[in-house]
Amino acid sequence: MANQYPALTRFIDIGVISRQIAWCPVMTTFYDIPSELLIPALAERMAATDGIDTPDWAGFVKTAVSRERPPSQENWWFLRSAALLRKVAREGPIGVTHLSQAYGGSKDNGAMPNTPGVAGRHIIRTSLQQLEAAGLVEKVPTKTVETEEGEVQLYAGRRITSTGQKMLNEIAHDCRDAANEQFPGLDKY
């Protein structure tokens, strides 16, 4: 029975129904794998993907208003791109402003109370443009507006494409064994 299903499926015995054993094929998706296992594996795959490269200015830039120094990790660009791809897949369509609020921190206002700070929108926008050029993310058009210069297309944000969904699910399937070892209770899901 297992030969007729793709390699990304696993089977759960759901009981005996009318003298036949019933099997339920379950696909491993990125929802099943914790982010601390999925994002580093996705970052490794993105480092090998054409079109996703670390910009020249990435070694000197802070990632948010609340940060004092640039990131110390060598592959921080690929980790951020992987985290953005996962968040777009989970919450898409989603825009740059919402993502910058999600990746921001707490802004230190000195003697005044701390306020929410936003992350650098240029980093998020550039990463999303690279993901879009790689075919993993696409813009969601909403309507066109007539202006003095002509018609302008408005967008609701970005969502994941079928290629990006396939890549996420393949990596999730590869991480399934490590997730089962680290979190034994995941076997039943």
Secondary structure as UniProt FT lines:
FT   HELIX           2..4
FT   TURN            7..8
FT   STRAND          9..17
FT   TURN            18..19
FT   STRAND          20..27
FT   TURN            30..31
FT   HELIX           35..47
FT   TURN            50..51
FT   HELIX           56..59
FT   TURN            65..66
FT   TURN            74..75
FT   HELIX           76..91
FT   HELIX           96..102
FT   STRAND          106..107
FT   TURN            110..111
FT   STRAND          115..116
FT   HELIX           121..133
FT   TURN            134..135
FT   STRAND          137..147
FT   TURN            148..149
FT   STRAND          150..160
FT   HELIX           162..174
FT   HELIX           176..182
FT   HELIX           184..188
//
